[in-house]
Amino acid sequence: MANKLYYSWSQIEGACLEIVRQLAADNWKPDYIVGITRGGAVPAVLISQYTGIQMKPLEVSLRDNGDCTTDCGMAEDAFNRKQILVVDDINDSGATIAWIKDDWMQSTMPDHVSWETIFGSNVRFATVFTKASSKETVEYSVEEVEYSTWVVFPWEDFWRNDVRFNN
């Protein structure tokens, strides 16, 4: 059984501000932010609100046979060297990041040599948490957790202390 780590709203807000600080320290400003639905949407919106940078959602749900949506416009923007920050709540196995990289490459000029330098330069990834065991790395992250840790975000169980539903 995994250890559970409960994260509060104020911790999420602080983590998003830390990601903004990391961006500023890198002197890197995205043209827009991509929020991965469901978990990445909340931190992406918070970062967007704070910075004034537009946020666009991208549906990538690999857990529980979820849906993934190709966005050729984002792939073209990446290929054309727009600065894009992709935000998710956690970099667990790296599968979401790998899916995005593969999908965007296959959507636009799949064999072009430019893809070798796009990710990590003009397309960067940010997560609140990352696991050292992930097969993909992110440029911006706030906290590393062990493989066996299950992070419970406040939007996943905000009703936990509501007596109307816990009787």
N, C-alpha and C positions, 0 to 999 in steps of 0.2 A: 504494500500500500504506500502511496506517495505521501510525502509530507506536504501539508497545505500551508501556503503563505497567503494570508489575507491582506490585500492592499486597499487602503482607504482612498476616498476622493481627494483629500488633501495631499496624500502621497502621490497620487496620479498628477495632480496639478503641479506639485514640486518637480516631479520627473519630467513633465513637459517643459517646464521652465529650464531644467538642466539641459535638455536637448537643444533648446533655443540658445543657451549659453555656449554649448559645444559648436553649434553652427557659427555663432559670432566669433568664437576663438579661431575657427578655421577660415574666417572671412569668406564664407560660402553662403550664398543666398539663392534658394531655388526660385524658378519662375512660377512653379506651382507645387502643391503638396498632394500626394496620392494617399488616401486613407483606405486601407484594406478592410473590407467589411467582414465581419462584424467588429472584432476586437480592435482593429487599428483605427476605426472611424472616430472613436471618442478622442484618443490622443491627437489624431490628425486635426480634428476640429479645434481642439484647444490650442494647438500650435498655430493653426491658421488664424484664429481669433487674435492671439497675442501679436503675431507678426504682421497681420494684414495681408498675408499671401493667400491666394485662392486655393481652396481644397477641392479635389475631385475624388469621388469614390471609385473603387475598383473591386469587383466581386471576385474574391478568391477564397474558397472554402473547401479545403482538402479533407478536413475531418468529417466524419459521419457521412461520407459520400455526397458532400455539398457541391455547389455549383461554382464554376469558374467562367468568367466572361472575358473574352478577348477584347481589348480596346486598341484597335489599329491606330487611332489618333495618338494615343500615348506612345505606342511603339515608334511611330513616325517622329514624334517630338524628341524621343530619346535618340533616335538615329540622326536627327538634325541638330543634335547637341544642345537642346534646351536643358536647363538645370531642373531636375526633378528629384524631390525628396519623397521616397516611399516609406510610409509609416505603418507599423503594426504594433500590437501590444507585446508580443513575445516572439523571439526567434528560437523556436523549439528545436525542431530537427533540421530546419533550413529548407524544407520542402516548398513552402510558399514562395520564398525568394527564388529558389531554383525554377519553380513553375513560371514566375514572372519573367525571369531572364530568358528562359527557353521560348516562352510565348511571344515575347517582344521580338526576339531575334528571328523566329520563324515567320512573324507577321510582316517584317520589312527587311528586304535584302538579306536573306538568311546566311548567305555565304560571304558577305562583305567583311573585310578585315577590320573595319571600324568598330565592330562589336567587341573586339578584344580590349578596347580602351574606354568604352562607354560606361560600363558599370564600375563604380568606384571613383569615377571622375565627374561626369555631369549627371549621372543617375546614382544617387546614394540612398542607403537604407538606414532607417532609425527605428529602434524598438525600445520599449521601456525595459524589458528584460531580455537577456540572451542566455543561452545554455552553452557552456564550453564544448559540449558534445555535438553541437550543430555542425552540419556539413557546409554551411554558408556563414560568412562573416557579415557584420554590419558596420557601417562607419560611425554611427552614433548609437550609444546605448547607455543606460543609467545603472543597471545592476545585473550582475551575473548570478545565476542560480544553478544549483546542482541538477543533474539529470532527473533525479527522483522527485524533485519539487514540483508541486502543482500550484500554480499561482491563481488565486481567486480574485478577480477584479471586481470593483464595486458595482459595475453594471451587470455583473453575472449573478449577484445575489443581494441586491439592494433591499429586497423584501425579507431577508433573513430575520430581522428583529421586529418585524411587523406582527403583532399578536393576532391580528385578524386572520392570518394565514398559517400560523404556527400553533394552533390549538390542538 
